[in-house]
């Protein structure tokens, strides 16, 4: 499963767990309903600013989590 699909499905699942409609979440996040709809369907390249607004509106924050034990060497 690709990252866009994972994120899209997670946003939709968490929105539903909060009992929010797409319209309600779009209003809370300050984004357009079509943008949220495309994000949930994986039809839009996920912009970090859009994902941040949605995540924060749902009580989440985005963080960079290391996946390697050592940083890459220059």
N, CA and C atoms as a LAMMPS dump frame, in Angstrom:
ITEM: TIMESTEP
0
ITEM: NUMBER OF ATOMS
222
ITEM: BOX BOUNDS ff ff ff
-5.0000000000000000e+02 5.0000000000000000e+02
-5.0000000000000000e+02 5.0000000000000000e+02
-5.0000000000000000e+02 5.0000000000000000e+02
ITEM: ATOMS id mol type element x y z
1 1 1 N 0.854 -1.168 0
2 1 2 C 0 0 0
3 1 3 C 0.906 1.238 0
4 2 1 N 0.565 2.251 -0.776
5 2 2 C 1.437 3.41 -0.846
6 2 3 C 1.116 4.436 0.244
7 3 1 N 2.031 5.351 0.432
8 3 2 C 1.914 6.345 1.499
9 3 3 C 0.69 7.22 1.337
10 4 1 N 0.398 7.664 0.115
11 4 2 C -0.772 8.516 -0.112
12 4 3 C -2.043 7.789 0.293
13 5 1 N -2.164 6.533 -0.105
14 5 2 C -3.355 5.766 0.242
15 5 3 C -3.453 5.565 1.749
16 6 1 N -2.331 5.263 2.406
17 6 2 C -2.32 5.099 3.855
18 6 3 C -2.792 6.364 4.561
19 7 1 N -2.25 7.497 4.154
20 7 2 C -2.632 8.763 4.778
21 7 3 C -4.092 9.098 4.505
22 8 1 N -4.524 8.876 3.29
23 8 2 C -5.915 9.16 2.917
24 8 3 C -6.885 8.34 3.754
25 9 1 N -6.595 7.062 3.879
26 9 2 C -7.46 6.183 4.666
27 9 3 C -7.425 6.544 6.151
28 10 1 N -6.252 6.948 6.649
29 10 2 C -6.135 7.332 8.061
30 10 3 C -6.952 8.582 8.352
31 11 1 N -6.886 9.568 7.482
32 11 2 C -7.66 10.802 7.679
33 11 3 C -9.146 10.483 7.72
34 12 1 N -9.605 9.693 6.78
35 12 2 C -11.026 9.339 6.72
36 12 3 C -11.454 8.565 7.971
37 13 1 N -10.643 7.579 8.374
38 13 2 C -10.968 6.774 9.552
39 13 3 C -11.032 7.625 10.818
40 14 1 N -10.051 8.503 11.004
41 14 2 C -10.012 9.332 12.207
42 14 3 C -11.143 10.354 12.195
43 15 1 N -11.432 10.906 11.027
44 15 2 C -12.564 11.849 10.922
45 15 3 C -13.844 11.168 11.373
46 16 1 N -14.07 9.941 10.898
47 16 2 C -15.288 9.209 11.265
48 16 3 C -15.294 8.855 12.751
49 17 1 N -14.135 8.522 13.321
50 17 2 C -14.053 8.23 14.75
51 17 3 C -14.443 9.447 15.59
52 18 1 N -14.182 10.63 15.064
53 18 2 C -14.556 11.872 15.749
54 18 3 C -16.009 12.266 15.468
55 19 1 N -16.684 11.48 14.646
56 19 2 C -18.082 11.753 14.338
57 19 3 C -18.298 13.001 13.499
58 20 1 N -17.323 13.315 12.656
59 20 2 C -17.405 14.519 11.83
60 20 3 C -17.706 14.172 10.38
61 21 1 N -18.48 15.017 9.752
62 21 2 C -18.681 14.902 8.305
63 21 3 C -17.487 15.562 7.622
64 22 1 N -17.349 15.317 6.345
65 22 2 C -16.288 15.989 5.594
66 22 3 C -16.468 17.5 5.672
67 23 1 N -17.689 17.943 5.559
68 23 2 C -17.969 19.377 5.588
69 23 3 C -17.57 19.991 6.925
70 24 1 N -17.886 19.294 8.008
71 24 2 C -17.536 19.803 9.343
72 24 3 C -16.021 19.888 9.52
73 25 1 N -15.309 18.834 9.113
74 25 2 C -13.859 18.848 9.258
75 25 3 C -13.229 19.914 8.375
76 26 1 N -13.719 20.058 7.165
77 26 2 C -13.179 21.089 6.273
78 26 3 C -13.342 22.467 6.907
79 27 1 N -14.505 22.728 7.506
80 27 2 C -14.742 24.017 8.165
81 27 3 C -13.783 24.213 9.339
82 28 1 N -13.64 23.198 10.175
83 28 2 C -12.762 23.287 11.349
84 28 3 C -11.313 23.509 10.923
85 29 1 N -10.887 22.794 9.873
86 29 2 C -9.501 22.877 9.406
87 29 3 C -9.232 24.121 8.565
88 30 1 N -10.292 24.792 8.12
89 30 2 C -10.114 25.979 7.29
90 30 3 C -9.666 25.666 5.883
91 31 1 N -10.143 24.525 5.366
92 31 2 C -9.82 24.142 3.992
93 31 3 C -11.126 23.936 3.227
94 32 1 N -11.016 23.829 1.923
95 32 2 C -12.228 23.638 1.13
96 32 3 C -12.7 22.183 1.208
97 33 1 N -13.993 22.002 1.093
98 33 2 C -14.569 20.651 1.085
99 33 3 C -14.016 19.818 -0.071
100 34 1 N -13.911 20.378 -1.293
101 34 2 C -13.337 19.575 -2.38
102 34 3 C -11.897 19.115 -2.098
103 35 1 N -11.104 19.965 -1.431
104 35 2 C -9.73 19.572 -1.099
105 35 3 C -9.717 18.399 -0.134
106 36 1 N -10.559 18.449 0.898
107 36 2 C -10.627 17.35 1.859
108 36 3 C -11.123 16.078 1.18
109 37 1 N -12.128 16.21 0.348
110 37 2 C -12.672 15.051 -0.361
111 37 3 C -11.598 14.391 -1.226
112 38 1 N -10.848 15.193 -1.967
113 38 2 C -9.771 14.644 -2.815
114 38 3 C -8.689 14.001 -1.958
115 39 1 N -8.365 14.625 -0.816
116 39 2 C -7.358 14.064 0.079
117 39 3 C -7.8 12.69 0.574
118 40 1 N -9.052 12.576 1.006
119 40 2 C -9.556 11.298 1.522
120 40 3 C -9.648 10.219 0.445
121 41 1 N -9.818 10.611 -0.788
122 41 2 C -9.9 9.64 -1.877
123 41 3 C -8.538 9.362 -2.507
124 42 1 N -7.499 10.06 -2.033
125 42 2 C -6.166 9.879 -2.588
126 42 3 C -6.029 10.449 -3.978
127 43 1 N -6.889 11.409 -4.312
128 43 2 C -6.908 11.979 -5.661
129 43 3 C -6.109 13.269 -5.753
130 44 1 N -5.468 13.64 -4.676
131 44 2 C -4.7 14.881 -4.662
132 44 3 C -3.345 14.58 -4.047
133 45 1 N -2.312 15.173 -4.616
134 45 2 C -1.007 15.067 -3.994
135 45 3 C -1.132 15.708 -2.622
136 46 1 N -0.703 15.006 -1.624
137 46 2 C -0.891 15.5 -0.265
138 46 3 C 0.135 16.589 0.027
139 47 1 N -0.385 17.791 0.213
140 47 2 C 0.46 18.922 0.573
141 47 3 C 0.634 18.926 2.087
142 48 1 N 1.837 19.22 2.524
143 48 2 C 2.139 19.211 3.946
144 48 3 C 1.285 20.216 4.712
145 49 1 N 1.063 21.403 4.14
146 49 2 C 0.259 22.407 4.843
147 49 3 C -1.185 21.939 5.016
148 50 1 N -1.735 21.29 4.008
149 50 2 C -3.103 20.783 4.077
150 50 3 C -3.202 19.653 5.101
151 51 1 N -2.261 18.72 5.048
152 51 2 C -2.262 17.601 5.985
153 51 3 C -2.079 18.092 7.419
154 52 1 N -1.236 19.097 7.621
155 52 2 C -1.022 19.654 8.954
156 52 3 C -2.304 20.251 9.51
157 53 1 N -3.023 21.015 8.701
158 53 2 C -4.296 21.609 9.147
159 53 3 C -5.308 20.542 9.537
160 54 1 N -5.419 19.524 8.715
161 54 2 C -6.375 18.442 8.987
162 54 3 C -5.956 17.681 10.243
163 55 1 N -4.684 17.326 10.335
164 55 2 C -4.195 16.569 11.493
165 55 3 C -4.42 17.338 12.788
166 56 1 N -4.063 18.611 12.801
167 56 2 C -4.226 19.414 14.008
168 56 3 C -5.694 19.58 14.374
169 57 1 N -6.553 19.675 13.399
170 57 2 C -7.993 19.793 13.653
171 57 3 C -8.55 18.524 14.287
172 58 1 N -7.884 17.401 14.045
173 58 2 C -8.311 16.124 14.61
174 58 3 C -7.553 15.769 15.895
175 59 1 N -6.706 16.7 16.361
176 59 2 C -5.966 16.473 17.595
177 59 3 C -4.664 15.722 17.429
178 60 1 N -4.091 15.744 16.242
179 60 2 C -2.819 15.075 15.964
180 60 3 C -1.799 16.113 15.54
181 61 1 N -0.534 15.759 15.65
182 61 2 C 0.514 16.619 15.104
183 61 3 C 1.431 15.758 14.252
184 62 1 N 1.987 16.39 13.254
185 62 2 C 2.906 15.683 12.372
186 62 3 C 4.313 15.845 12.92
187 63 1 N 5.055 14.76 12.943
188 63 2 C 6.432 14.788 13.427
189 63 3 C 7.322 13.999 12.483
190 64 1 N 8.579 14.37 12.463
191 64 2 C 9.566 13.583 11.738
192 64 3 C 10.116 12.562 12.713
193 65 1 N 9.989 11.311 12.346
194 65 2 C 10.445 10.22 13.2
195 65 3 C 11.559 9.494 12.456
196 66 1 N 12.729 9.374 13.081
197 66 2 C 13.835 8.729 12.382
198 66 3 C 13.542 7.249 12.094
199 67 1 N 13.95 6.828 10.914
200 67 2 C 13.768 5.42 10.552
201 67 3 C 15.113 4.722 10.397
202 68 1 N 16.183 5.48 10.494
203 68 2 C 17.532 4.916 10.419
204 68 3 C 18.225 5.113 11.765
205 69 1 N 19.141 4.237 12.043
206 69 2 C 19.888 4.359 13.303
207 69 3 C 20.949 5.452 13.213
208 70 1 N 21.549 5.642 12.031
209 70 2 C 22.592 6.661 11.858
210 70 3 C 22.147 7.619 10.755
211 71 1 N 22.506 8.889 10.888
212 71 2 C 22.188 9.833 9.797
213 71 3 C 22.994 9.476 8.544
214 72 1 N 22.47 9.864 7.407
215 72 2 C 23.199 9.648 6.159
216 72 3 C 24.469 10.465 6.16
217 73 1 N 25.52 9.934 5.569
218 73 2 C 26.775 10.66 5.5
219 73 3 C 26.802 11.507 4.25
220 74 1 N 27.379 12.694 4.375
221 74 2 C 27.454 13.638 3.252
222 74 3 C 28.528 13.232 2.277
